[in-house]
Amino acid sequence: MRWVAAVFSDRMDAYADAVATALEDPDPWHGFTGYIEAACAMQAADNGFADVLTMTFPTAKAMEKRRNEAYEGMVRLIGRAKATGRLREDFDPSDLVLLHMANLGVVNACGDAAPDAWRRVVALMIQSFEAPARAPLPASPEHDDLYRAMLRAVPAGDTARKPEQNR
């Protein structure tokens, strides 16, 4: 799995930088939506990296460390957006993982036939995140269950550790 870090470390840095840029935005809602648009655009532009955002690679320690830093930034970003009243209260960090998984599906399904279709899906998702909520959401996936879903591409025999163990 070292090849993953070698191939995608620069892209993971760009992803983490998108979170940092969003946190610097004086308007928390604009920062939050700008992050979503930037991260989903990265997925659409780079098929290989699109998968990396929806998987975890426990043996690529430097890349996972950078991902964890970005995740912690996203949690702060979510808190800031909620504090403004613009982000629905029941939004959960796992919702961003699900968004990336959904965006990946759209990007892969549409390919060159409708390469910008992801933009509409992302806009629809952003609008659904905005407060006030029209109705309550079903429960978020359990953290361990979502983590197992992100491990789907790890080869058998590779020892998987939870994100907090990768720090």
LINHUFEN-V261829 format. One record per residue. RES is the residue in one letter. NEAR is the number of other ideal C-beta (glycine too) atoms within 8 Angstrom. D_LAST is the distance of its C-alpha to the last C-alpha in Angstrom with 2 decimals. Layout:
# LINHUFEN-V261829
RES/NEAR/D_LAST + RES/NEAR/D_LAST
This chain:
# LINHUFEN-V261829
M/11/17.47 + R/7/17.10 + W/6/19.93 + V/11/17.94 + A/13/15.74 + A/7/19.01 + V/7/20.96 + F/12/18.78 + S/11/16.50 + D/6/19.26 + R/11/19.57 + M/13/15.92 + D/9/16.46 + A/9/19.64 + Y/15/18.06 + A/13/15.55 + D/8/18.66 + A/12/20.59 + V/13/18.37 + A/9/18.78 + T/12/22.48 + A/14/22.83 + L/11/21.46 + E/7/24.04 + D/10/26.87 + P/3/29.09 + D/6/29.92 + P/12/26.94 + W/10/28.65 + H/8/29.44 + G/16/25.89 + F/15/24.65 + T/9/27.34 + G/11/27.01 + Y/14/23.34 + I/13/24.40 + E/10/27.28 + A/11/25.36 + A/12/22.59 + C/13/25.35 + A/8/27.47 + M/15/24.78 + Q/15/24.82 + A/12/28.61 + A/6/28.89 + D/9/26.68 + N/7/27.08 + G/8/24.37 + F/13/21.76 + A/15/23.07 + D/10/21.68 + V/12/18.25 + L/12/17.80 + T/10/18.70 + M/11/16.80 + T/11/13.39 + F/12/12.95 + P/14/10.41 + T/8/11.93 + A/11/11.66 + K/9/8.27 + A/8/9.33 + M/13/10.76 + E/13/8.08 + K/10/5.95 + R/13/9.45 + R/13/10.13 + N/11/7.54 + E/9/9.16 + A/12/12.39 + Y/10/11.98 + E/8/11.59 + G/13/14.58 + M/12/16.42 + V/9/16.23 + R/9/17.80 + L/15/20.22 + I/13/21.28 + G/8/21.90 + R/12/23.98 + A/14/25.96 + K/11/26.66 + A/7/27.85 + T/9/30.50 + G/6/31.84 + R/9/31.58 + L/14/28.69 + R/10/29.69 + E/7/28.30 + D/7/27.28 + F/10/25.00 + D/6/21.55 + P/9/18.35 + S/10/18.96 + D/10/22.23 + L/10/20.67 + V/11/19.20 + L/9/22.72 + L/12/24.29 + H/13/22.54 + M/10/23.68 + A/10/27.15 + N/15/27.35 + L/13/26.50 + G/8/29.31 + V/11/31.74 + V/13/30.94 + N/9/31.42 + A/6/34.48 + C/10/36.25 + G/8/35.52 + D/3/38.23 + A/5/40.67 + A/6/39.08 + P/8/36.24 + D/7/35.94 + A/9/36.02 + W/13/32.31 + R/7/33.31 + R/8/35.51 + V/11/32.97 + V/13/30.38 + A/8/33.16 + L/8/34.08 + M/11/30.55 + I/11/30.22 + Q/7/33.58 + S/6/32.54 + F/9/29.56 + E/8/31.97 + A/8/33.42 + P/4/35.70 + A/9/34.64 + R/3/37.67 + A/4/36.62 + P/4/33.70 + L/7/31.11 + P/2/30.43 + A/4/27.33 + S/7/23.94 + P/9/22.48 + E/6/20.33 + H/7/16.58 + D/7/16.50 + D/8/19.60 + L/11/18.36 + Y/11/15.20 + R/8/17.79 + A/9/19.87 + M/10/17.22 + L/11/17.02 + R/7/20.77 + A/5/20.84 + V/11/18.73 + P/5/21.41 + A/3/22.55 + G/4/21.24 + D/9/17.78 + T/6/15.42 + A/8/13.40 + R/7/10.37 + K/8/9.61 + P/12/7.14 + E/5/5.79 + Q/6/5.55 + N/11/3.78 + R/6/0.00
